[in-house]
Amino acid sequence: MTKLGPLALTICSSAFVKLGRAQAAACGYPDLPIAVVPHPFSSRSRADVRALAAQCAADIAQLVANSEAGEKSGVRAAIATRAALFEVDDDLNAINAFIMQKRWGDGLPVIPPTPERVEAMLCGSARCADEVIARVAPGFGAATVERIAINAVMAGCEPAHLPLLIAATSAVCECPFNLQGVQTTTDPVAVWLIVNGPVAQQLNMNSGANCLGQGNWANATLGRALRLILQNIGVALPGEMDRATQGQPGKISFCCAENEAENPWQPLHVERGFQREQSTVTVVGAEGTMNMHSYGKNADDILRVFADTMMHGPSNEYVHGGEPWIVLSPEHAEILHDAGYSKADVQAKLWERSKMQAGRMTPEDMGRAQASRTAAYGPIDADTWLTIAHTPHDIAIIVAGGPGAHTVYIPCFGNTRSVTKSID
């Protein structure tokens, strides 16, 4: 009998074999065996799913019995932490073609990350170039200060942006954010950066009109740089480890500052325990944006139509209990504040009024909610009223934007929680 060492293997559906192989290779286990389950599951009967599970169990048993696979999967390849140097013709088109061939870009032209530019970027932080800030899922590449700086250069950032990117990279790798899920899901989730404190003005960030749109250097390049970090250090390449069915434009860049000057309540970072004079960045797993245009003057009417917008059947937030975000326009914030509402009052009313009967979901999605939330609710049936979030406080609110009766609802991925970090 051959004595086997510890065996590691991956179990994934046929549609995610590329993800399984890519993640294994990125983590240093290129020969990791994979047990494959035919995709999809949602259209299959229970009997079919049982048969698939039985076959998968047999495949796992066979892989365990394969001593050669066990030996190969137990050998981890070394992972480099220092960036390599490549020589390319001194021509912008040639450099961009090389970068796209290597799949290091996002489809837009990049600034060539020459040693001189990277060295200048590193001057934006007092940290050592080879300091590892985090390991970025799903490839778990080492996010050194140098590698963060390289992606910052490519995105068009300035050296003063580097500390914010270091904090954002650290934040997305915190456990509550669930970067593994955010990076590999079929959901169109993007990472949204919200900046608070003095740094927003120091970097001339946009918190007013069109703050989620184009036209601001810091907003655009910071959001873009984090995406390149997630792709190049986390190895989440589209179609491979990044399995988004359609994706969304926010996956190129999604960043703004809070309009603290026109916020009648505490800004986000103060609400989360930081001092007003501290600078912070918050990372959010955001599905997209939904405009809520209302000329309503009555606070209760406004909250009613906002809650109606938040409530929808095919929602991850009702399945898991999420963290929905509201970007209140200054005009709507003023109406709510003048009516005597605190931010907690707004959260409580939205939480109560956005309750939805589980029967609005498809039976299959209600089954997902039953699997996820039965511990909190007890038995869930079609008549059960589900909340969009576990608690009212989980409905996050910031004030941003310029003049106009527009507020934005930003649903979250569901299986993620935002993280706020102080910027050194």
ZATORDO-762365 format. One line per 4 residues: number of its first residue (from 0); their letters; for each residue x, y, z of N, C-alpha, C. Coordinates in steps of 0.1 Angstrom, whole numbers, plus 5000, padded with zeros to 4 digits. Layout:
N
NUM) A) X,Y,Z,X,Y,Z,X,Y,Z  ...
END
This chain:
424
0) MTKL) 5009,4988,5000,5000,5000,5000,5009,5012,5000  5005,5022,4992,5013,5035,4991,5007,5044,5001  5016,5050,5009,5012,5060,5019,5011,5073,5012  4999,5080,5013,4997,5093,5007,4999,5104,5017
4) GPLA) 5005,5115,5012,5006,5127,5020,4992,5134,5019  4992,5146,5025,4979,5154,5024,4976,5157,5009  4963,5156,5006,4959,5158,4992,4950,5171,4992  4953,5179,4982,4944,5191,4979,4938,5189,4966
8) LTIC) 4926,5193,4964,4919,5193,4951,4909,5204,4950  4905,5207,4938,4894,5217,4936,4882,5210,4930  4870,5215,4935,4857,5211,4930,4851,5222,4923  4847,5221,4910,4841,5233,4904,4832,5227,4892
12) SSAF) 4823,5236,4888,4814,5232,4877,4822,5234,4863  4817,5227,4853,4824,5227,4840,4826,5242,4835  4817,5251,4838,4818,5265,4833,4829,5272,4841  4834,5266,4852,4844,5273,4860,4858,5266,4861
16) VKLG) 4860,5257,4851,4872,5249,4851,4884,5259,4849  4882,5269,4840,4893,5279,4837,4896,5286,4850  4886,5290,4858,4889,5296,4871,4896,5287,4880  4892,5274,4881,4899,5265,4890,4913,5263,4887
20) RAQA) 4916,5261,4874,4930,5259,4869,4938,5272,4871  4932,5283,4868,4940,5296,4869,4943,5299,4883  4934,5297,4892,4936,5300,4906,4947,5290,4912  4946,5277,4908,4956,5268,4913,4970,5271,4908
24) AACG) 4971,5275,4896,4984,5279,4890,4989,5292,4897  4980,5301,4899,4984,5314,4905,4989,5312,4919  4983,5303,4926,4987,5300,4940,4999,5290,4941  5004,5286,4929,5016,5278,4929,5014,5263,4929
28) YPDL) 5002,5259,4925,4998,5245,4924,4993,5242,4910  5001,5242,4900,4996,5241,4886,4991,5227,4883  4995,5217,4891,4990,5203,4889,4979,5199,4898  4973,5208,4905,4962,5205,4914,4950,5198,4906
32) PIAV) 4946,5186,4911,4935,5179,4904,4922,5186,4906  4913,5185,4897,4900,5191,4897,4889,5181,4895  4879,5181,4904,4867,5173,4902,4857,5182,4896  4852,5178,4884,4843,5187,4876,4828,5182,4877
36) VPHP) 4820,5192,4879,4805,5189,4880,4799,5196,4868  4791,5189,4860,4784,5196,4848,4776,5208,4851  4778,5218,4843,4770,5231,4845,4759,5232,4835  4747,5238,4838,4744,5245,4850,4736,5236,4860
40) FSSR) 4733,5241,4872,4725,5234,4882,4711,5239,4882  4709,5252,4880,4696,5258,4883,4684,5252,4875  4687,5247,4863,4676,5242,4855,4674,5227,4857  4681,5220,4866,4681,5206,4868,4671,5202,4879
44) SRAD) 4666,5190,4878,4657,5185,4889,4665,5181,4901  4658,5178,4912,4665,5173,4924,4672,5160,4921  4665,5151,4913,4670,5138,4910,4683,5140,4902  4683,5149,4893,4695,5151,4885,4707,5156,4893
48) VRAL) 4703,5165,4903,4714,5171,4911,4720,5160,4920  4711,5151,4925,4716,5140,4934,4725,5131,4926  4722,5129,4913,4730,5120,4905,4744,5127,4902  4743,5140,4900,4756,5148,4898,4765,5147,4910
52) AAQC) 4758,5149,4922,4766,5148,4934,4772,5135,4937  4765,5124,4933,4771,5111,4935,4783,5109,4926  4781,5113,4913,4793,5112,4904,4805,5120,4909  4802,5132,4914,4813,5141,4919,4820,5134,4931
56) AADI) 4812,5128,4940,4818,5121,4951,4827,5110,4946  4823,5102,4936,4831,5092,4930,4844,5097,4924  4843,5109,4917,4854,5115,4911,4864,5119,4922  4859,5125,4933,4868,5129,4944,4875,5117,4950
60) AQLV) 4868,5106,4952,4874,5094,4957,4885,5088,4948  4882,5089,4935,4893,5085,4926,4905,5093,4926  4903,5107,4927,4914,5116,4928,4922,5113,4941  4915,5110,4952,4922,5108,4965,4930,5095,4964
64) ANSE) 4925,5085,4956,4933,5073,4955,4944,5074,4946  4945,5084,4938,4956,5086,4928,4969,5092,4935  4978,5084,4939,4989,5088,4946,4998,5098,4939  4998,5097,4925,5006,5106,4918,5001,5120,4918
68) AGEK) 4987,5121,4918,4981,5135,4919,4983,5140,4933  4983,5131,4943,4985,5136,4956,4998,5142,4958  5009,5135,4952,5022,5140,4954,5024,5153,4946  5018,5154,4934,5020,5167,4927,5013,5178,4933
72) SGVR) 5001,5176,4938,4993,5187,4944,4999,5192,4957  5008,5184,4963,5014,5188,4976,5026,5197,4974  5031,5199,4962,5043,5207,4959,5039,5221,4955  5042,5231,4963,5038,5244,4959,5050,5252,4953
76) AAIA) 5047,5257,4941,5058,5264,4934,5060,5278,4941  5072,5283,4939,5076,5296,4945,5069,5307,4938  5065,5317,4946,5058,5329,4940,5067,5341,4942  5070,5348,4931,5079,5359,4932,5072,5371,4938
80) TRAA) 5079,5379,4946,5073,5391,4951,5079,5404,4945  5090,5404,4938,5095,5415,4931,5091,5416,4917  5089,5428,4912,5084,5429,4898,5096,5427,4888  5093,5421,4877,5103,5419,4867,5104,5431,4857
84) LFEV) 5115,5432,4850,5118,5443,4841,5117,5438,4827  5110,5444,4818,5109,5440,4804,5114,5452,4795  5121,5448,4785,5125,5458,4775,5116,5458,4763  5111,5470,4760,5102,5471,4748,5106,5484,4740
88) DDDL) 5103,5484,4727,5106,5495,4719,5101,5508,4725  5108,5519,4724,5104,5531,4730,5094,5538,4721  5082,5532,4720,5071,5537,4712,5058,5534,4719  5050,5544,4721,5038,5543,4730,5029,5532,4724
92) NAIN) 5027,5531,4711,5018,5521,4706,5024,5507,4708  5037,5506,4706,5044,5493,4708,5042,5489,4723  5044,5498,4732,5043,5495,4746,5029,5491,4750  5019,5498,4745,5005,5494,4748,5002,5481,4742
96) AFIM) 5007,5478,4730,5004,5465,4724,5010,5454,4732  5022,5456,4737,5029,5446,4746,5021,5444,4758  5016,5455,4765,5009,5454,4777,4996,5446,4775  4989,5449,4764,4976,5442,4761,4979,5428,4758
100) QKRW) 4990,5425,4751,4993,5411,4748,4995,5403,4761  5002,5409,4771,5004,5403,4784,4991,5403,4792  4981,5410,4788,4968,5411,4795,4970,5418,4808  4978,5429,4808,4980,5437,4820,4972,5450,4819
104) GDGL) 4965,5452,4808,4957,5465,4807,4942,5462,4809  4935,5473,4808,4920,5473,4809,4913,5476,4796  4920,5476,4785,4914,5479,4772,4916,5494,4768  4920,5502,4777,4923,5516,4774,4938,5518,4774
108) PVIP) 4943,5528,4767,4958,5531,4767,4963,5533,4781  4975,5529,4784,4981,5531,4797,4993,5539,4796  4998,5545,4808,5010,5552,4809,5021,5541,4811  5032,5541,4803,5042,5530,4804,5049,5531,4818
112) PTPE) 5049,5520,4825,5055,5520,4839,5070,5518,4838  5077,5528,4834,5091,5528,4833,5097,5528,4847  5110,5523,4849,5116,5524,4862,5116,5538,4868  5118,5548,4859,5118,5562,4864,5104,5566,4870
116) RVEA) 5094,5563,4862,5080,5567,4866,5076,5559,4879  5080,5546,4880,5077,5539,4892,5084,5544,4904  5097,5548,4902,5105,5554,4913,5099,5567,4918  5094,5575,4908,5088,5587,4912,5075,5585,4920
120) MLCG) 5067,5575,4915,5055,5571,4922,5058,5566,4937  5068,5559,4938,5072,5554,4952,5075,5565,4961  5079,5577,4956,5082,5588,4965,5069,5593,4972  5057,5589,4967,5045,5593,4974,5042,5586,4987
124) SARC) 5050,5576,4990,5049,5569,5003,5062,5567,5010  5062,5566,5023,5075,5564,5030,5077,5549,5032  5068,5541,5027,5069,5526,5029,5080,5520,5020  5086,5509,5024,5096,5503,5015,5089,5496,5003
128) ADEV) 5096,5497,4992,5091,5492,4979,5087,5477,4980  5094,5469,4988,5092,5455,4988,5083,5451,5000  5077,5460,5007,5068,5457,5018,5055,5451,5012  5051,5440,5017,5038,5433,5012,5026,5439,5020
132) IARV) 5017,5445,5013,5006,5451,5020,4995,5440,5022  4993,5431,5012,4983,5421,5013,4986,5411,5002  4979,5399,5003,4978,5390,4992,4964,5391,4986  4964,5393,4973,4951,5397,4966,4945,5385,4960
136) APGF) 4933,5381,4965,4925,5370,4959,4920,5374,4945  4918,5364,4936,4918,5350,4939,4932,5344,4936  4941,5351,4930,4954,5346,4927,4964,5347,4938  4960,5355,4948,4968,5357,4960,4983,5362,4957
140) GAAT) 4984,5370,4947,4996,5377,4944,5000,5386,4955  5013,5389,4957,5018,5397,4967,5017,5412,4963  5008,5419,4969,5006,5433,4967,5017,5441,4974  5029,5442,4968,5039,5450,4974,5037,5465,4971
144) VERI) 5043,5473,4978,5042,5488,4975,5047,5490,4961  5057,5484,4956,5062,5485,4943,5052,5481,4933  5045,5470,4934,5035,5465,4925,5023,5474,4925  5019,5479,4936,5008,5489,4937,5012,5501,4929
148) AINA) 5024,5506,4931,5029,5518,4924,5030,5516,4908  5033,5504,4904,5034,5501,4889,5020,5503,4883  5010,5497,4890,4996,5498,4885,4991,5512,4886  4995,5519,4896,4991,5533,4897,4997,5542,4886
152) VMAG) 5009,5539,4882,5015,5546,4870,5007,5543,4858  5004,5530,4855,4997,5526,4843,4983,5533,4842  4977,5535,4854,4964,5541,4855,4964,5556,4853  4976,5562,4854,4977,5577,4853,4977,5584,4866
156) CEPA) 4979,5577,4877,4979,5584,4890,4991,5592,4892  4990,5601,4903,5001,5609,4907,5007,5603,4920  5019,5606,4924,5025,5601,4936,5017,5603,4948  5010,5614,4949,5002,5617,4961,4990,5608,4962
160) HLPL) 4987,5600,4951,4976,5591,4952,4980,5578,4958  4993,5575,4959,4998,5562,4963,4993,5558,4977  4994,5566,4988,4989,5562,5001,4974,5557,5001  4966,5564,4993,4952,5560,4992,4951,5547,4986
164) LIAA) 4958,5544,4976,4957,5531,4969,4963,5520,4978  4973,5523,4986,4978,5513,4996,4967,5509,5006  4960,5519,5011,4949,5517,5021,4938,5509,5014  4934,5513,5002,4923,5506,4995,4927,5491,4992
168) TSAV) 4939,5489,4988,4944,5475,4986,4943,5467,4999  4947,5473,5010,4946,5466,5023,4931,5463,5026  4923,5473,5024,4909,5472,5027,4902,5461,5020  4904,5460,5006,4897,5449,4999,4901,5435,5003
172) CECP) 4913,5434,5009,4917,5421,5013,4913,5417,5028  4906,5426,5034,4900,5422,5047,4889,5412,5046  4888,5402,5055,4879,5391,5054,4864,5396,5051  4859,5406,5058,4845,5409,5056,4842,5413,5042
176) FNLQ) 4851,5418,5034,4849,5423,5021,4847,5411,5011  4852,5399,5015,4851,5387,5006,4856,5389,4992  4868,5393,4991,4874,5396,4978,4874,5383,4969  4875,5372,4974,4875,5360,4966,4861,5359,4959
180) GVQT) 4850,5361,4966,4837,5361,4960,4835,5372,4950  4839,5385,4954,4838,5396,4945,4845,5395,4932  4857,5389,4933,4866,5388,4921,4861,5377,4911  4855,5366,4916,4852,5354,4908,4838,5352,4905
184) TTDP) 4829,5360,4910,4815,5358,4908,4810,5361,4894  4799,5355,4890,4792,5358,4877,4785,5372,4879  4783,5376,4891,4776,5389,4893,4784,5401,4888  4777,5412,4884,4784,5423,4878,4790,5433,4889
188) VAVW) 4796,5427,4900,4800,5435,4911,4813,5442,4907  4814,5455,4911,4827,5463,4910,4831,5468,4923  4843,5472,4925,4848,5478,4938,4847,5493,4936  4839,5499,4945,4836,5513,4946,4844,5519,4957
192) LIVN) 4852,5530,4954,4859,5537,4964,4852,5549,4969  4851,5551,4982,4845,5564,4987,4856,5570,4996  4859,5582,4993,4870,5589,5001,4864,5600,5010  4869,5600,5022,4865,5610,5032,4877,5617,5038
196) GPVA) 4874,5628,5044,4884,5636,5051,4892,5645,5043  4902,5652,5048,4910,5662,5042,4916,5658,5028  4920,5645,5027,4927,5640,5015,4918,5643,5002  4905,5643,5004,4897,5645,4992,4899,5658,4986
200) QQLN) 4901,5669,4994,4904,5682,4989,4918,5683,4985  4927,5677,4992,4941,5677,4988,4944,5671,4975  4936,5661,4971,4938,5655,4958,4928,5660,4948  4921,5671,4951,4911,5677,4942,4901,5667,4937
204) MNSG) 4896,5659,4946,4886,5649,4942,4872,5655,4940  4864,5649,4932,4850,5654,4929,4841,5647,4939  4833,5655,4947,4823,5650,4955,4809,5656,4951  4810,5665,4941,4798,5672,4937,4792,5667,4924
208) ANCL) 4788,5677,4916,4782,5673,4903,4790,5663,4895  4783,5653,4891,4789,5642,4882,4800,5635,4890  4799,5634,4903,4810,5627,4911,4812,5613,4907  4802,5606,4902,4803,5592,4898,4806,5591,4883
212) GQGN) 4808,5602,4876,4810,5602,4862,4824,5606,4858  4826,5611,4846,4839,5614,4841,4843,5628,4845  4856,5631,4841,4860,5645,4842,4870,5649,4853  4872,5639,4863,4880,5643,4874,4892,5633,4874
216) WANA) 4904,5639,4874,4917,5631,4873,4918,5621,4885  4916,5626,4897,4918,5617,4909,4908,5606,4909  4895,5610,4908,4884,5600,4908,4887,5589,4898  4890,5593,4885,4891,5583,4874,4903,5574,4876
220) TLGR) 4914,5580,4879,4927,5572,4879,4927,5563,4892  4922,5568,4903,4922,5560,4915,4914,5547,4913  4902,5549,4908,4893,5538,4906,4899,5528,4896  4905,5534,4885,4911,5525,4875,4924,5518,4881
224) ALRL) 4932,5525,4889,4943,5518,4894,4940,5506,4903  4929,5508,4911,4925,5497,4920,4921,5485,4911  4914,5488,4900,4909,5477,4891,4922,5470,4886  4932,5477,4881,4944,5471,4876,4951,5463,4887
228) ILQN) 4951,5467,4899,4957,5460,4910,4949,5447,4912  4936,5447,4912,4928,5435,4914,4930,5425,4902  4932,5431,4890,4934,5422,4879,4948,5417,4878  4958,5425,4880,4972,5421,4877,4979,5415,4889
232) IGVA) 4976,5419,4901,4981,5413,4913,4972,5401,4918  4959,5403,4917,4950,5393,4921,4947,5383,4910  4952,5385,4898,4952,5376,4886,4937,5374,4882  4928,5383,4884,4914,5381,4880,4912,5386,4866
236) LPGE) 4916,5378,4857,4915,5382,4843,4901,5379,4838  4895,5388,4830,4881,5385,4825,4880,5372,4817  4870,5365,4820,4868,5352,4813,4876,5340,4819  4885,5343,4828,4893,5333,4835,4889,5333,4850
240) MDRA) 4896,5339,4858,4892,5340,4872,4880,5350,4875  4880,5360,4867,4869,5370,4867,4858,5364,4858  4847,5359,4864,4837,5351,4857,4824,5359,4855  4825,5373,4856,4813,5381,4854,4805,5378,4841
244) TQGQ) 4792,5376,4842,4784,5373,4831,4784,5384,4821  4781,5396,4825,4782,5408,4817,4792,5418,4822  4794,5419,4835,4802,5429,4841,4795,5443,4841  4802,5454,4843,4796,5467,4843,4807,5477,4841
248) PGKI) 4803,5489,4836,4813,5500,4834,4821,5503,4846  4815,5502,4858,4822,5505,4871,4834,5496,4873  4835,5485,4866,4847,5477,4867,4860,5483,4861  4858,5494,4853,4870,5501,4848,4874,5512,4859
252) SFCC) 4864,5519,4864,4867,5529,4874,4854,5532,4882  4855,5533,4895,4843,5536,4903,4848,5542,4916  4848,5555,4916,4854,5562,4928,4848,5576,4929  4846,5580,4942,4841,5594,4944,4845,5598,4958
256) AENE) 4843,5611,4962,4845,5615,4975,4831,5619,4980  4829,5618,4994,4816,5623,4999,4816,5638,5000  4804,5643,4997,4802,5658,4998,4799,5662,5012  4810,5662,5020,4808,5665,5035,4803,5679,5037
260) AENP) 4807,5688,5029,4802,5702,5031,4787,5704,5031  4780,5695,5023,4766,5696,5022,4759,5685,5028  4766,5677,5037,4760,5666,5044,4755,5672,5058  4741,5671,5060,4736,5677,5073,4739,5668,5085
264) WQPL) 4744,5656,5082,4746,5646,5093,4762,5643,5094  4766,5634,5102,4780,5630,5102,4784,5623,5089  4796,5626,5084,4800,5619,5072,4803,5605,5075  4805,5597,5065,4807,5582,5066,4818,5579,5076
268) HVER) 4830,5585,5074,4841,5580,5082,4839,5584,5097  4833,5595,5100,4830,5598,5114,4820,5588,5120  4809,5585,5112,4799,5575,5116,4806,5562,5120  4817,5559,5113,4824,5546,5115,4835,5547,5125
272) GFQR) 4836,5558,5133,4845,5558,5144,4858,5566,5142  4860,5572,5130,4872,5580,5127,4870,5594,5131  4881,5602,5133,4880,5616,5135,4877,5623,5122  4870,5634,5123,4867,5642,5111,4879,5646,5103
276) EQST) 4890,5649,5111,4902,5654,5104,4911,5642,5099  4906,5630,5101,4913,5618,5095,4909,5617,5080  4917,5611,5072,4914,5607,5059,4912,5592,5058  4901,5588,5051,4898,5574,5050,4894,5570,5035
280) VTVV) 4895,5558,5032,4889,5552,5020,4880,5540,5024  4869,5540,5018,4859,5529,5020,4858,5521,5007  4859,5508,5008,4857,5499,4996,4843,5492,4997  4836,5492,4986,4822,5487,4986,4821,5477,4974
284) GAEG) 4815,5466,4976,4812,5457,4965,4799,5460,4959  4799,5469,4949,4787,5475,4943,4783,5469,4930  4770,5466,4929,4765,5460,4917,4762,5470,4905  4760,5482,4908,4757,5492,4898,4750,5504,4904
288) TMNM) 4744,5512,4896,4737,5524,4900,4723,5525,4895  4713,5529,4903,4699,5531,4899,4695,5545,4903  4693,5554,4893,4689,5567,4895,4674,5568,4901  4673,5576,4912,4659,5578,4918,4657,5593,4917
292) HSYG) 4649,5597,4907,4646,5611,4904,4632,5614,4909  4632,5623,4920,4619,5626,4926,4619,5641,4930  4609,5648,4926,4607,5662,4930,4598,5663,4942  4597,5652,4949,4588,5652,4961,4594,5661,4972
296) KNAD) 4585,5668,4979,4589,5677,4989,4586,5672,5003  4578,5661,5004,4575,5655,5017,4585,5643,5019  4591,5644,5031,4601,5634,5035,4596,5620,5034  4584,5617,5039,4578,5604,5039,4576,5599,5025
300) DILR) 4571,5608,5016,4569,5604,5002,4582,5600,4996  4592,5608,4998,4605,5605,4992,4610,5591,4997  4609,5588,5010,4614,5576,5015,4606,5564,5010  4593,5566,5008,4584,5556,5002,4589,5552,4988
304) VFAD) 4591,5562,4979,4595,5558,4966,4609,5553,4965  4618,5557,4974,4631,5551,4975,4630,5537,4978  4623,5534,4989,4621,5520,4993,4615,5511,4982  4605,5516,4975,4600,5509,4964,4610,5505,4953
308) TMMH) 4619,5514,4951,4630,5512,4941,4640,5501,4946  4643,5501,4959,4652,5492,4964,4646,5477,4964  4633,5476,4964,4627,5463,4965,4625,5457,4952  4633,5445,4949,4631,5438,4937,4635,5424,4939
312) GPSN) 4627,5415,4932,4628,5401,4934,4641,5394,4931  4648,5397,4920,4661,5390,4917,4672,5398,4923  4672,5398,4937,4682,5406,4944,4690,5397,4953  4703,5398,4953,4712,5391,4962,4710,5396,4976
316) EYVH) 4706,5409,4978,4704,5414,4991,4693,5408,4999  4682,5404,4993,4671,5397,5000,4675,5383,5002  4683,5377,4993,4688,5363,4995,4696,5362,5007  4706,5371,5009,4716,5370,5020,4714,5380,5031
320) GGEP) 4707,5391,5029,4708,5402,5038,4720,5410,5035  4718,5420,5027,4730,5427,5022,4733,5440,5028  4740,5449,5021,4744,5462,5026,4741,5472,5014  4729,5475,5012,4725,5485,5001,4730,5499,5005
324) WIVL) 4734,5506,4994,4739,5520,4996,4730,5530,4990  4728,5541,4996,4721,5553,4991,4730,5565,4990  4732,5570,4978,4739,5582,4976,4729,5594,4975  4726,5600,4986,4716,5611,4987,4722,5623,4980
328) SPEH) 4714,5629,4972,4717,5643,4967,4716,5653,4978  4724,5664,4978,4722,5674,4988,4708,5679,4990  4701,5680,4979,4687,5685,4979,4678,5675,4987  4679,5662,4984,4671,5653,4992,4675,5652,5006
332) AEIL) 4688,5652,5009,4693,5652,5022,4688,5664,5030  4687,5676,5024,4682,5687,5031,4667,5686,5035  4659,5680,5025,4645,5678,5028,4643,5669,5040  4651,5658,5040,4649,5648,5051,4654,5654,5064
336) HDAG) 4665,5661,5064,4670,5667,5076,4661,5678,5081  4655,5686,5073,4646,5697,5077,4633,5691,5083  4630,5678,5079,4618,5672,5084,4621,5666,5098  4633,5667,5103,4637,5662,5116,4642,5648,5116
340) YSKA) 4645,5643,5104,4651,5629,5104,4666,5629,5106  4670,5621,5115,4685,5618,5116,4688,5607,5105  4701,5605,5103,4704,5594,5094,4699,5581,5099  4699,5578,5112,4694,5566,5117,4679,5565,5114
344) DVQA) 4672,5576,5115,4657,5576,5112,4655,5572,5097  4663,5577,5088,4662,5574,5074,4665,5559,5072  4675,5554,5078,4678,5540,5077,4667,5531,5082  4661,5535,5093,4651,5526,5099,4638,5526,5090
348) KLWE) 4635,5538,5085,4623,5538,5076,4625,5531,5063  4637,5532,5057,4640,5525,5045,4640,5510,5047  4645,5506,5058,4646,5491,5062,4632,5486,5064  4624,5493,5070,4610,5488,5073,4602,5488,5060
352) RSKM) 4603,5498,5052,4594,5500,5040,4599,5492,5028  4611,5487,5029,4617,5479,5017,4615,5464,5020  4608,5460,5030,4605,5446,5033,4598,5440,5021  4601,5428,5017,4596,5422,5005,4591,5407,5008
356) QAGR) 4580,5403,5004,4576,5389,5006,4584,5380,4997  4588,5369,5003,4597,5360,4996,4591,5354,4983  4578,5354,4983,4571,5349,4971,4573,5357,4959  4578,5369,4960,4582,5377,4948,4594,5372,4941
360) MTPE) 4601,5363,4948,4613,5357,4941,4608,5345,4933  4617,5340,4925,4614,5327,4919,4616,5316,4929  4609,5304,4928,4611,5294,4938,4625,5290,4940  4633,5290,4930,4647,5287,4931,4655,5297,4940
364) DMGR) 4652,5310,4937,4658,5320,4945,4653,5320,4960  4641,5317,4961,4636,5316,4975,4643,5305,4982  4646,5294,4975,4654,5283,4981,4668,5288,4985  4674,5297,4978,4687,5303,4982,4685,5311,4995
368) AQAS) 4674,5319,4996,4672,5326,5008,4669,5317,5020  4662,5306,5017,4660,5296,5028,4673,5291,5033  4682,5288,5024,4695,5282,5028,4703,5293,5035  4702,5306,5032,4710,5316,5037,4705,5322,5050
372) RTAA) 4691,5323,5051,4686,5332,5062,4677,5324,5071  4675,5311,5070,4666,5304,5079,4671,5305,5093  4684,5305,5096,4689,5306,5109,4684,5318,5116  4682,5329,5109,4678,5342,5114,4662,5343,5115
376) YGPI) 4656,5337,5104,4641,5339,5103,4633,5327,5108  4639,5315,5109,4631,5303,5110,4626,5299,5096  4616,5291,5096,4611,5286,5083,4607,5298,5074  4611,5298,5061,4608,5308,5051,4599,5302,5041
380) DADT) 4587,5309,5039,4579,5305,5028,4575,5317,5020  4566,5316,5010,4562,5327,5001,4557,5339,5008  4551,5337,5020,4545,5348,5028,4554,5355,5037  4567,5350,5038,4576,5356,5048,4581,5369,5043
384) WLTI) 4581,5379,5051,4586,5392,5048,4601,5393,5050  4609,5394,5040,4623,5395,5041,4628,5410,5041  4638,5412,5050,4644,5426,5050,4656,5426,5040  4659,5438,5035,4669,5439,5025,4683,5438,5031
388) AHTP) 4684,5440,5044,4696,5440,5052,4693,5434,5066  4703,5429,5072,4701,5423,5086,4696,5433,5096  4701,5445,5095,4697,5456,5105,4695,5469,5097  4687,5479,5103,4686,5492,5096,4700,5498,5094
392) HDIA) 4709,5497,5103,4722,5503,5102,4730,5498,5090  4727,5486,5085,4734,5480,5074,4730,5487,5061  4720,5495,5061,4717,5504,5049,4726,5516,5050  4736,5517,5041,4746,5527,5042,4742,5539,5034
396) IIVA) 4745,5551,5040,4740,5564,5034,4752,5574,5033  4755,5579,5022,4764,5591,5021,4756,5602,5013  4762,5614,5014,4757,5625,5007,4767,5629,4996  4763,5629,4984,4773,5633,4973,4765,5638,4961
400) GGPG) 4772,5645,4952,4765,5650,4940,4763,5665,4941  4758,5671,4930,4755,5685,4929,4741,5688,4929  4737,5699,4924,4723,5703,4924,4714,5694,4915  4702,5692,4920,4693,5683,4912,4686,5673,4922
404) AHTV) 4674,5669,4918,4666,5660,4927,4668,5646,4923  4681,5642,4923,4685,5628,4920,4692,5622,4931  4688,5610,4935,4695,5602,4945,4698,5588,4938  4709,5582,4942,4713,5570,4936,4712,5558,4946
408) YIPC) 4705,5547,4941,4705,5535,4949,4716,5526,4943  4725,5521,4951,4736,5512,4947,4734,5499,4955  4728,5489,4948,4728,5476,4955,4741,5469,4956  4743,5461,4967,4756,5455,4969,4755,5440,4964
412) FGNT) 4767,5434,4964,4768,5420,4959,4760,5410,4969  4758,5414,4981,4751,5406,4991,4761,5399,5000  4770,5391,4995,4780,5384,5003,4793,5392,5004  4791,5405,5008,4803,5414,5010,4799,5424,5020
416) RSVT) 4808,5429,5028,4806,5441,5037,4817,5451,5034  4814,5463,5034,4823,5474,5031,4834,5475,5042  4845,5480,5039,4856,5481,5049,4862,5496,5047  4864,5502,5058,4869,5516,5058,4883,5516,5065
420) KSID) 4893,5522,5058,4907,5522,5063,4912,5536,5063  4920,5539,5073,4926,5552,5074,4938,5553,5064  4939,5565,5058,4950,5567,5049,4962,5573,5056  4973,5567,5055,4985,5572,5061,4989,5585,5054
END
